[in-house]
Amino acid sequence: MSVFKKLFWLKISVLTLIFIIVCGIFYHFFADTSWFPWVIAVLSSIFTSFLVSVFFQFALKDEISKEHLSIMEYLNEKNKSGIIKYYGSFKDCIESIKYEFRESKNIDIYLMYGYTIFNNLSQEINRKLMDKNSVINIYMIAPENVFVSSYSSHWYNDNGEKLKSKINESKEFLLSKVKELKKRNEINGELNIFENTKNPINYSFYLFDKKAFYVPSKNVTTKEFVPLTLEAEKTSDPEALYNKISTELNMMKNDHCFLKISIDE
């Protein structure tokens, strides 16, 4: 039994005991008087009012206590996960991603190919590559990955050519930025492009210095449906979303899942 409930029953017991003692005193001295029944009736009313008040307070505080506990449990889980925001559509978090892009020195992006998002982040990529000591790591699926034909069959109803074309377009878009900045002698940051040679792409993520954006893959082919996105902050909890993403990425690196491509090709 909780302390709150113990206190409640203690109050009830004390009130009942006081009522019995008071009634006993009045009965001992005034039992033979004509107004004794009226006194008992008044005392009973007062006692009943006190009981109703106590019960009401108990019910209200118990409800508040449950609500408070629920809120505390929610906040505890939220703090453990590091999740700070939910976006119903990936499109809604683009500006937040751009902001974190500008504020971070180390950036890891893991996705299928990303031509559209790279175009949206075009200025941010340029600025970051001009920024000293900045590192951008891009992880895309390799055209030779065994899953490419299945993905392309699902999304584009072909044997892999459409998806391979989009992968190459994305890669060329990034390489062209490096080449252009090198020509102008303006490149100070580092861009690394890795091809995922053997693993499937079940979700995408954008990992920054202090934040992560997690985007689960959708199952339907229609463009009208845009996947949700979770934004999470970096915490010390190893089970938090940011650290789970980092851990899996490192495991893939250790398992030699990525092939680094030459930036000059």
C-alpha positions, 0 to 999 in steps of 0.5 A, spaced: 500 500 500 502 506 498 504 512 503 498 516 500 493 510 501 496 509 508 495 516 510 488 516 507 486 510 512 489 514 517 485 520 517 479 516 516 481 512 522 482 518 526 476 522 524 472 515 526 475 515 533 474 522 534 467 521 532 466 515 537 469 519 543 465 525 542 458 521 542 461 517 548 462 524 552 455 527 550 452 520 551 455 520 558 453 527 560 447 528 556 443 522 554 437 523 558 436 530 555 431 532 550 436 535 545 441 529 545 438 526 539 439 533 535 446 533 538 447 526 535 444 528 529 448 534 528 455 531 530 453 525 525 452 530 519 459 534 521 462 527 521 459 525 514 461 532 511 468 530 513 468 523 510 465 526 504 471 531 504 476 526 505 474 521 500 473 527 495 480 529 496 483 522 496 479 521 489 482 527 486 489 526 489 489 519 487 487 521 480 492 527 480 497 522 482 496 517 477 496 522 472 503 525 475 506 518 474 503 517 467 507 523 465 513 521 469 513 515 466 512 518 459 518 523 460 523 517 463 522 513 456 522 520 452 529 521 456 531 514 455 530 514 447 532 521 446 527 522 441 525 530 442 520 531 436 516 527 431 514 529 424 508 526 420 512 527 414 520 527 412 518 534 408 517 537 415 524 536 417 528 538 412 529 545 415 531 542 421 536 538 417 539 544 414 540 547 421 544 541 424 548 540 417 550 548 418 552 547 426 555 540 425 562 538 423 561 531 423 555 528 418 553 521 417 548 520 412 545 513 410 540 512 405 538 508 398 541 514 393 538 521 396 538 525 389 532 529 391 535 530 398 542 532 396 539 537 391 535 540 397 541 540 401 546 543 395 548 549 399 549 546 405 553 541 402 557 546 399 558 550 405 560 544 409 565 542 404 568 549 404 568 549 412 575 547 415 575 540 419 568 538 416 567 531 414 561 528 410 560 521 410 555 518 405 553 511 405 549 509 399 547 502 396 552 499 391 549 498 384 552 491 385 548 490 391 544 483 391 538 487 394 538 492 388 534 488 383 529 487 388 528 494 390 528 496 383 523 491 381 518 493 387 519 501 386 520 501 379 517 495 376 524 493 372 530 489 373 534 494 377 536 499 371 532 505 374 535 504 381 542 503 378 541 510 374 539 514 380 544 511 385 549 513 379 546 520 379 546 521 386 554 519 386 555 524 380 552 530 383 556 529 390 562 528 386 561 534 381 561 539 387 568 536 390 571 537 383 568 544 382 570 546 389 577 543 388 577 547 381 576 554 385 581 552 391 575 553 396 575 546 398 577 545 406 572 540 408 572 532 406 567 528 403 567 521 403 562 516 399 561 509 401 557 504 397 553 499 401 555 492 398 551 487 401 546 490 406 539 492 405 536 499 406 531 498 411 531 505 414 535 512 412 538 516 417 542 523 418 547 523 424 550 530 426 554 532 432 548 532 437 542 530 433 539 524 429 534 524 424 531 517 423 526 515 417 523 508 416 522 506 409 515 506 406 512 499 403 508 502 398 510 505 392 505 511 391 509 518 392 503 521 395 505 517 402 511 520 405 514 516 411 515 519 418 521 522 421 524 522 428 528 527 431 533 525 437 538 528 441 545 525 443 545 522 450 549 517 454 544 512 454 547 506 449 539 504 448 537 511 446 536 512 438 542 516 437 547 511 440 543 505 436 544 508 430 551 509 431 552 502 434 549 499 428 553 503 423 559 501 426 558 494 426 557 495 419 563 498 418 567 492 422 563 487 418 566 490 411 559 492 408 562 499 405 566 500 399 569 507 399 569 510 392 575 514 389 573 521 389 577 523 383 573 518 379 
